[in-house]
Amino acid sequence: MAQSFDYESASASGETETSPLERLAEIAARTAEETGKFANVDAILRIPVTMQVVLGSATIPVANLMKLGRGAVVPLDHRVGEPVDVVVNGRIVARGEVVVVEEDNSRFGVSLTEIVGPLGQGDT
């Protein structure tokens, strides 16, 4: 069963002063201090990871794929308004809503609504 954190109710109670990644860094630093390996945390926090936002997917036969051309529409399995998955290095770490970035109306972003629990619990 996936553990999740509800940001909407937390923001009402004032618990969202730090981002999820900042909280993760704090936990890692605290754990490292307790084990005496604090120097390694900075190196770990600088490791680049690949983050993807999965808007949806589709399965179609190769024959139909070969017929696709400009203007073709491929229906995806997600519907408008459904949360999108945020994937880091192949694992679902969060879910959120697609939003238009305020500073630049030509770009999209993701507003996180749920953080998935420990590794392996959010995979579907």
Secondary structure, DSSP 8 states (H G I E B T S, - for coil): ------HHHHHHHT--SS-HHHHHHHHHHHHHHHHT-THHHHHHHT----EEEE-------HHHHHH--TT-----SS-TTS-EEEEETTEEEEEEEEEE-SS-TT-EEEEEEEE--STTSS--
